[in-house]
Amino acid sequence: MLDVIDLNIEFHDHITPETVVYDFDLHLDEGEIVGIVGESGSGKSMSALAIAGLLSRKHMKKRGQILFDGVDLLTCSRETLRKYQGNDISMVFQEPMTSLNPVKKIGWQVGESLRIHTALTDDEIRSRVLKMLEKVELPDPEDVYDKYPHELSGGMRQRVMIAAALICEPKILIADEPTTALDVTVQAQIIKLLKRINEKTGTAILFISHDLSVVRMLCSRVLVMYHGRVVESGDVNEVFDNPKEDYTKRLISAIPRMEKLRL
């Protein structure tokens, strides 16, 4: 469904060009959950933003291919790209308060993609939004629908962001560090939610994190990035139990574990 081939990203907004992603390859099948891990600055989020089509086409040079259902998202027109964004490929970010509009109610924001990509009436959009708020396990969807972001907890706001990303039933959900700003208990709840969504809808998930223990709970395969390169990849249990690269070994030993939190 998704093939990223030889992706290279180079910034040109400084005197000296800086390459931040080197020769990145990724294959994602329908319904699969794949993790990308690495420390800050490793290139994992930059690769995800490129797949989502959210990188500026100015001040940077991109080489390679991002093939989604045979269309190269790296070189297609803006108009073509917009047809896929939010509709077939959606993204959830780390901090929902910076992504949610503070002056718009939750129901309006969750339904925004439906207004862009469909011809549904206002009543039909409201019905779909309420059902999605229920699916992401928010209590009292009718009440949440009319609230503003600041009236919700961090965990509830993240569920709202997931609802907004899923409202058009995308084929791929990109989750960029969606649990980092949450406490451990809420973190585990969000991981469980993503797992249930994947099982029920078959939505493929690309999960970006610096935390290998979270990735192990959720993903079937993992890519480890360091200084813009994929240094190791494979079955998540194989990488965890038999890491080949020194960097992967250090990453596994240094990150707090969550395995005791049962899913």
C-alpha positions as CSV (number, residue, x, y, z in Angstrom):
1,M,0.0,0.0,0.0
2,L,2.8,2.4,0.9
3,D,6.4,2.2,-0.4
4,V,9.0,4.8,0.5
5,I,12.1,4.3,-1.7
6,D,15.5,6.0,-1.2
7,L,14.0,9.1,0.5
8,N,16.6,11.9,1.0
9,I,15.7,15.2,2.6
10,E,18.1,18.2,2.4
11,F,17.4,21.6,3.9
12,H,18.5,24.7,1.9
13,D,17.5,27.4,4.4
14,H,21.1,27.9,5.6
15,I,24.3,28.9,3.9
16,T,25.4,25.2,3.9
17,P,22.8,22.6,2.8
18,E,22.0,20.1,5.6
19,T,20.8,16.5,4.9
20,V,18.5,15.3,7.6
21,V,17.3,12.0,6.1
22,Y,19.5,9.6,4.1
23,D,18.3,6.7,1.8
24,F,15.2,6.0,3.9
25,D,13.1,2.9,2.8
26,L,9.8,1.8,4.2
27,H,7.2,-0.7,3.2
28,L,3.7,-0.6,4.9
29,D,1.0,-3.2,4.2
30,E,-2.7,-2.7,4.7
31,G,-3.6,-3.2,8.4
32,E,0.1,-3.3,9.5
33,I,1.5,-1.4,12.5
34,V,5.2,-0.3,12.0
35,G,7.2,1.7,14.4
36,I,10.0,4.2,13.8
37,V,12.2,4.9,16.8
38,G,15.2,7.0,17.5
39,E,16.4,9.9,19.6
40,S,15.5,13.6,18.9
41,G,17.0,14.7,15.6
42,S,17.3,11.2,14.2
43,G,15.0,12.0,11.2
44,K,12.0,9.9,12.2
45,S,9.5,12.8,12.4
46,M,10.9,14.4,9.2
47,S,10.4,11.1,7.4
48,A,6.8,10.9,8.7
49,L,6.1,14.5,7.7
50,A,7.3,13.8,4.2
51,I,5.0,10.8,3.9
52,A,2.1,12.9,5.1
53,G,3.0,15.6,2.5
54,L,3.5,18.2,5.2
55,L,7.0,19.3,4.3
56,S,7.4,22.7,2.6
57,R,8.4,22.4,-1.1
58,K,10.6,25.5,-0.6
59,H,13.9,25.6,1.2
60,M,14.5,21.9,0.9
61,K,15.4,19.3,-1.6
62,K,13.7,15.9,-1.6
63,R,14.8,12.9,-3.6
64,G,13.3,9.4,-3.9
65,Q,9.8,8.1,-4.1
66,I,6.8,8.0,-1.7
67,L,4.4,5.6,-3.5
68,F,0.8,5.4,-2.2
69,D,-1.5,3.2,-4.3
70,G,0.9,3.8,-7.2
71,V,0.9,7.6,-6.9
72,D,4.2,9.4,-6.0
73,L,3.3,11.8,-3.3
74,L,6.7,13.4,-3.5
75,T,6.3,14.7,-7.0
76,C,2.5,14.8,-7.6
77,S,0.6,18.1,-7.8
78,R,-0.6,20.0,-4.8
79,E,-4.2,19.3,-5.9
80,T,-3.6,15.6,-6.0
81,L,-1.8,15.6,-2.7
82,R,-4.6,17.4,-1.0
83,K,-7.0,14.7,-2.1
84,Y,-5.0,12.2,0.0
85,Q,-4.3,14.3,3.0
86,G,-6.8,13.7,5.8
87,N,-8.7,11.4,3.6
88,D,-6.4,8.4,2.9
89,I,-3.5,9.5,5.0
90,S,-4.0,11.2,8.4
91,M,-1.6,12.3,11.1
92,V,-1.8,12.7,14.9
93,F,0.8,14.8,16.6
94,Q,2.5,14.8,20.0
95,E,0.8,17.8,21.6
96,P,-2.9,18.3,20.8
97,M,-3.1,21.8,22.3
98,T,-0.8,23.0,19.5
99,S,-2.9,21.2,16.8
100,L,-6.4,22.0,18.1
101,N,-7.9,25.4,17.5
102,P,-8.5,27.0,20.9
103,V,-11.5,29.0,19.7
104,K,-13.3,26.3,17.9
105,K,-15.5,23.6,19.5
106,I,-14.5,20.0,19.4
107,G,-17.3,18.9,17.2
108,W,-16.5,21.5,14.5
109,Q,-12.8,20.5,14.5
110,V,-13.4,16.7,14.3
111,G,-15.8,17.2,11.4
112,E,-13.5,19.5,9.4
113,S,-12.1,16.8,7.1
114,L,-15.7,15.7,6.3
115,R,-16.5,19.2,5.2
116,I,-13.4,19.3,3.0
117,H,-13.6,15.8,1.5
118,T,-17.3,14.9,1.4
119,A,-20.7,16.4,0.4
120,L,-22.4,15.4,3.7
121,T,-25.0,17.7,5.3
122,D,-24.3,19.4,8.6
123,D,-26.6,16.9,10.4
124,E,-24.9,13.9,8.7
125,I,-21.5,15.3,9.8
126,R,-22.7,15.8,13.3
127,S,-23.9,12.2,13.4
128,R,-20.6,10.9,12.1
129,V,-18.6,13.0,14.5
130,L,-20.6,11.8,17.5
131,K,-20.1,8.2,16.5
132,M,-16.4,8.7,16.1
133,L,-16.1,10.4,19.5
134,E,-17.8,7.3,20.9
135,K,-15.4,5.0,19.0
136,V,-12.3,6.7,20.6
137,E,-14.0,6.0,23.9
138,L,-14.6,9.6,25.0
139,P,-17.3,9.8,27.8
140,D,-20.5,11.6,26.9
141,P,-19.8,12.5,23.2
142,E,-22.7,14.9,23.1
143,D,-21.1,16.9,25.9
144,V,-17.6,16.7,24.4
145,Y,-18.9,17.8,21.0
146,D,-19.8,21.3,22.4
147,K,-16.6,21.8,24.5
148,Y,-13.5,23.8,23.7
149,P,-10.0,22.1,23.9
150,H,-9.0,23.8,27.1
151,E,-12.0,22.2,28.9
152,L,-10.6,18.7,28.3
153,S,-7.8,16.8,29.9
154,G,-4.6,15.9,28.0
155,G,-5.7,12.4,27.4
156,M,-9.2,13.5,26.2
157,R,-7.6,16.0,23.8
158,Q,-5.4,13.3,22.3
159,R,-8.5,11.1,21.8
160,V,-10.1,14.0,20.0
161,M,-7.1,14.3,17.7
162,I,-7.3,10.6,16.9
163,A,-11.0,11.0,16.2
164,A,-10.3,13.9,13.8
165,A,-7.6,11.8,12.1
166,L,-9.9,8.8,11.6
167,I,-13.1,10.6,10.7
168,C,-12.6,10.0,6.9
169,E,-11.6,6.4,7.5
170,P,-8.1,6.7,6.2
171,K,-6.0,3.8,5.1
172,I,-2.9,5.0,7.0
173,L,-2.7,6.8,10.3
174,I,0.7,8.4,11.1
175,A,1.1,8.8,14.9
176,D,4.0,11.1,15.7
177,E,4.9,10.6,19.4
178,P,1.2,10.7,20.4
179,T,1.8,9.6,24.0
180,T,4.9,11.5,24.9
181,A,3.1,14.4,26.7
182,L,0.9,12.1,28.7
183,D,1.4,10.3,32.0
184,V,2.1,6.6,32.0
185,T,-1.4,5.4,32.7
186,V,-3.0,7.6,30.0
187,Q,-0.2,6.6,27.7
188,A,-1.2,2.9,28.1
189,Q,-4.8,3.8,27.4
190,I,-3.9,5.5,24.1
191,I,-1.8,2.6,23.0
192,K,-4.7,0.2,23.7
193,L,-7.0,2.5,21.8
194,L,-4.8,2.5,18.7
195,K,-4.4,-1.2,18.9
196,R,-8.2,-1.7,19.0
197,I,-8.8,0.7,16.1
198,N,-6.3,-1.2,14.0
199,E,-8.0,-4.5,14.8
200,K,-11.5,-3.2,14.2
201,T,-10.9,-1.0,11.1
202,G,-7.7,-2.5,9.5
203,T,-6.2,1.0,9.4
204,A,-2.4,0.7,9.0
205,I,-0.5,2.7,11.6
206,L,3.0,4.3,11.3
207,F,4.0,4.9,14.9
208,I,6.8,7.3,15.6
209,S,8.4,7.3,19.0
210,H,11.7,7.6,20.9
211,D,10.4,4.9,23.3
212,L,11.1,1.3,22.2
213,S,9.1,-0.2,25.1
214,V,5.9,1.5,23.8
215,V,6.7,0.4,20.2
216,R,7.2,-3.2,21.3
217,M,3.7,-3.2,22.8
218,L,2.0,-1.9,19.7
219,C,4.1,-2.7,16.5
220,S,4.9,-5.8,14.5
221,R,7.9,-4.3,12.8
222,V,10.3,-1.5,13.8
223,L,12.9,0.7,12.1
224,V,15.6,2.3,14.2
225,M,17.0,5.6,13.0
226,Y,20.2,7.4,14.0
227,H,21.5,10.6,12.5
228,G,19.1,10.5,9.6
229,R,19.7,6.8,8.6
230,V,17.9,3.5,9.3
231,V,20.5,1.6,11.2
232,E,18.4,-1.5,11.9
233,S,15.0,-2.9,11.1
234,G,13.0,-6.0,11.3
235,D,10.4,-7.9,13.5
236,V,10.0,-6.0,16.7
237,N,10.7,-8.9,19.0
238,E,13.8,-9.9,17.0
239,V,15.2,-6.4,17.2
240,F,14.4,-6.3,20.9
241,D,15.8,-9.7,21.8
242,N,18.7,-9.8,19.4
243,P,19.8,-6.2,18.5
244,K,22.7,-6.2,16.0
245,E,23.7,-2.5,16.1
246,D,25.4,-0.9,19.1
247,Y,23.1,2.1,18.9
248,T,20.0,-0.2,19.1
249,K,21.5,-1.9,22.1
250,R,22.1,1.4,23.9
251,L,18.6,2.6,23.0
252,I,17.0,-0.5,24.5
253,S,19.0,-0.4,27.7
254,A,18.5,3.3,28.3
255,I,14.7,3.7,27.8
256,P,12.3,3.1,30.7
257,R,10.2,0.0,30.3
258,M,6.4,-0.3,30.2
259,E,6.1,-4.0,29.7
260,K,4.4,-4.4,33.1
261,L,1.4,-2.5,31.9
262,R,-0.8,-5.2,30.4
263,L,-2.7,-4.6,27.2
